[in-house]
């Protein structure tokens, strides 16, 4: 198994991504266009009932990966399987979207200011014709609101009347409306205050238990991701560089980029923070329009050799359930 | 005498909906060469405190009362001439968003030189040299070339370095950093924080670090102030605040963040929603969300209690605890008899 597929006790793969590529054409004026390789050949599985954390810095393609996985973009290449069935046709996609939904980062711009909370949550029900009477629709909406800790009297209110944390609850209720079993959570807590973050994180965990949900949890806050995830995948410049059990990736990172990323986490504990040795990265993240040849990380990697410039390292299983893409893995670990 | 003395500062915004008391009686001292962290969530008044010190409040904002003394000079009501001399020269500020803090139509060099020439007697050539020197100090590679470039040619981390260079070009005594790394990626953030630490050692200025991130505070600060709803909950040395928090809000914050050794079990969030500054409760602002709230918390705001030499907290729970441990006198010496009785819920 060389492309990130694995099975884990949490269950069979619910989503399989194989060699997904998502390029965007960027116009160069009259010279034509060139591709921006936002996601460049990533493969992984998400198992039923687990939370897969997807981390990386801005521009690494983590959001794009989540979106093209849900077919919000048409992938440039690659295959996506839902419960072993390949998603190809329009009706596959329509069917898939009843089972896979999304929670967005910004609880301010992701809710229509002119719709009441009940209509926001009810819209997916309308789209997918998931009720037979008005009463049933109302009943469903109220149940959803209860699930996410909103009162029924909130139903007739508008999004602007709520705080950030409550809005995010509305966003989550909307994602739950079609009774999905897989949710892509794109930075769902990064816009929230610290004290509210914990409420929402706990709610994700409770809903997962109650409804047997599977999450792809995209975030840049490594402490949050480590807390909520069973496994963590690390992306850099459109590539997946490491994937493994959350605890192992965090405590024993293998890829030089993951090592640097984790050493840079600001730990909220002065003694630990002051004892930490940070692995400094030189330079900047290259533009995905002008990605380096070979290993995407080689321009900032202290271990880079000629081989790293020549060949793209294969993303392969290096230990049971642990994947990494690095030519010099055995030498640096 | 401390370098900066803030006493009972009240700053309000006068909006159509009413008076928003963003800062409500904030007092603290800042000594030469110290790094003070101000932590709080949105709306806690941490940024408004900084803007009040610089007197760069938005149109509707006004310092209502209180005193801000820099090096013994009163700044509140001192007038724009005095403030022009203070800003940039004695106290500098850098902002959260390095993307909008620079003028996109001028080169980096021009903007740096402008700041230098405004505040010092240097001529153009000297200002150029100083600007290059500052860019070197903040580890910008090939500074001469970078001087001629425009902000769009700089990444976020590099722009923040330029902002730091600009803020420090006139060797101010105090650098106020308002969430300087919030918009940056973790690896870039770590670089900027390290840079600030290094420069602080080299130049010896004091830093006021405003942030919502306890992780950032833990990297850098000597002292910490925790704010909630415009007031200081707790203030003390970094070790005291992190390892001996004495305000229920601080304790709640510490519990609610995932830590390095959290084991995936549930976090302990602070319940309820953030406070509405237009509609403040009578007693302690945190009481409606506080699990340990007593009767007095709802009636009366707690003044600051001296926990020890290095630590003050405005929380009645400490009085209760002290009574249980029989050291009431140390803690409540300054209180009147009735206050004491109230504090004990008698």
Boltz contact constraints between the chains, C-beta under 6 A:
constraints:
  - contact:
      token1: [A, 57]
      token2: [B, 185]
      max_distance: 6.0
  - contact:
      token1: [A, 58]
      token2: [B, 185]
      max_distance: 6.0
  - contact:
      token1: [A, 163]
      token2: [B, 273]
      max_distance: 6.0
  - contact:
      token1: [A, 193]
      token2: [B, 41]
      max_distance: 6.0
  - contact:
      token1: [A, 193]
      token2: [B, 42]
      max_distance: 6.0
  - contact:
      token1: [A, 195]
      token2: [B, 256]
      max_distance: 6.0
  - contact:
      token1: [A, 195]
      token2: [B, 270]
      max_distance: 6.0
  - contact:
      token1: [A, 198]
      token2: [B, 256]
      max_distance: 6.0
  - contact:
      token1: [A, 198]
      token2: [B, 267]
      max_distance: 6.0
  - contact:
      token1: [A, 198]
      token2: [B, 269]
      max_distance: 6.0
  - contact:
      token1: [A, 199]
      token2: [B, 269]
      max_distance: 6.0
  - contact:
      token1: [A, 201]
      token2: [B, 267]
      max_distance: 6.0
  - contact:
      token1: [A, 202]
      token2: [B, 266]
      max_distance: 6.0
  - contact:
      token1: [A, 202]
      token2: [B, 267]
      max_distance: 6.0
  - contact:
      token1: [A, 223]
      token2: [B, 258]
      max_distance: 6.0
  - contact:
      token1: [A, 224]
      token2: [B, 258]
      max_distance: 6.0
  - contact:
      token1: [A, 227]
      token2: [B, 258]
      max_distance: 6.0
  - contact:
      token1: [A, 227]
      token2: [B, 262]
      max_distance: 6.0
  - contact:
      token1: [A, 260]
      token2: [B, 187]
      max_distance: 6.0
  - contact:
      token1: [A, 264]
      token2: [B, 186]
      max_distance: 6.0
  - contact:
      token1: [A, 264]
      token2: [B, 187]
      max_distance: 6.0
  - contact:
      token1: [A, 264]
      token2: [B, 190]
      max_distance: 6.0
  - contact:
      token1: [A, 266]
      token2: [B, 215]
      max_distance: 6.0
  - contact:
      token1: [A, 266]
      token2: [B, 216]
      max_distance: 6.0
  - contact:
      token1: [A, 266]
      token2: [B, 219]
      max_distance: 6.0
  - contact:
      token1: [A, 267]
      token2: [B, 215]
      max_distance: 6.0
  - contact:
      token1: [A, 267]
      token2: [B, 260]
      max_distance: 6.0
  - contact:
      token1: [A, 268]
      token2: [B, 214]
      max_distance: 6.0
  - contact:
      token1: [A, 268]
      token2: [B, 215]
      max_distance: 6.0
  - contact:
      token1: [A, 268]
      token2: [B, 218]
      max_distance: 6.0
  - contact:
      token1: [A, 268]
      token2: [B, 257]
      max_distance: 6.0
  - contact:
      token1: [A, 269]
      token2: [B, 218]
      max_distance: 6.0
  - contact:
      token1: [A, 270]
      token2: [B, 218]
      max_distance: 6.0
  - contact:
      token1: [A, 270]
      token2: [B, 238]
      max_distance: 6.0
  - contact:
      token1: [A, 270]
      token2: [B, 242]
      max_distance: 6.0
  - contact:
      token1: [A, 273]
      token2: [B, 218]
      max_distance: 6.0
  - contact:
      token1: [A, 273]
      token2: [B, 219]
      max_distance: 6.0
  - contact:
      token1: [A, 278]
      token2: [B, 190]
      max_distance: 6.0
  - contact:
      token1: [A, 281]
      token2: [B, 187]
      max_distance: 6.0
  - contact:
      token1: [A, 284]
      token2: [B, 155]
      max_distance: 6.0
